[in-house]
Amino acid sequence: MRRIDFKFNKITPDEARDMQYKLSLDLAVYRAFINGYSKTGYVVFDETKLPKDKLLEMLKPFEPEIISERELTPQELIESSLSWKNTIEA
């Protein structure tokens, strides 16, 4: 799994909401968050099912700028989804 954080140069809140919904329908996308007010967002996806180039092509109208990119394990994805109250320190 790969997580890419974006800064969008040209996106409105309505466009962000629509794109987030479209991304969430793709089975290769595990998490999608796009904030049209701060013009930032991230996508967690399976690169074997959705190539990075195809994802960038989908986001191209909003002029995405990659801020960071990293590999995620399923464990890291699960832990990032938990509330801080529910995590147990090892």
N, C-alpha and C positions, 0 to 999 in steps of 0.2 A: 504494500500500500504506500501511496505517496501523498504527502500534504503539500499544497502550494498556497502561500499567502500572497494576496494581490493588493495592489493599489490601482483603482480605476480612475482614469483621467476624465471620463465622459460617461456618467450614468446618473439616472434620476431614481428616486425611491421606487417609483412604479416599475421601471425597467429592472431594477434590482430584485424586486419581489417576483416578477415574472420569470427572470432568469434562474433565480433560486428554485422556483417551483419546477421549471423545465429540467434542471440538473437533478433534482430529487427524484424525478421519474426514471432516470437512467439507472439500471441495475448495477452498473460499475461504480457509481458514486455512493460512498458511504456517508459523507457529511458534506453539506453545502451551506455556506452562510455568506450572504452579500448584503452589506449595509449601504444603502443608497445615499444616506445622509453624510456619513464619514468617508464614503467612497472606498471602502476597504472590504476585504472578504477572504475566505479560504475555501478550498475544496479538497476533500480527502477521497481518493479514488484508486481503483485497481488499474494500474497502467497496462496490465496484460489484456484487459477488456476494453479499455478506453485509452488510446494513445494520447500522450501529452499534447502532441500537435493538433489532434482533433479537438481537445478541450480548449486550447488556445484559439482555434478557429471559431468555436462557438462563442467565445468571449470577445472576439476581435472588434465588434462594433463599439465596445465600451473602452477601448484602448487600455487593456490590462498591462500592468507593469509588475513583474514578479519581484516580490520583496524577499521571500525566502522559500526554500524548497527542502524537504527532508523525507526520508523513509520512515514509515511507522510500522510497528508490529501490532497485531491484533490486541495484545495486552495494553500497549500504550493508548490505543484508541478507546478501549473500554475504560481505562483509568481516567482519561481526559473527559469522559462523559459523566463520571460520578461527581456528586457534590462533594465539596471538601469535608463535609461532616461525615460522609460515609466511607472515606478512605482510612485504612488502618496502616499505621506506620510499622514497618517490619523491624 
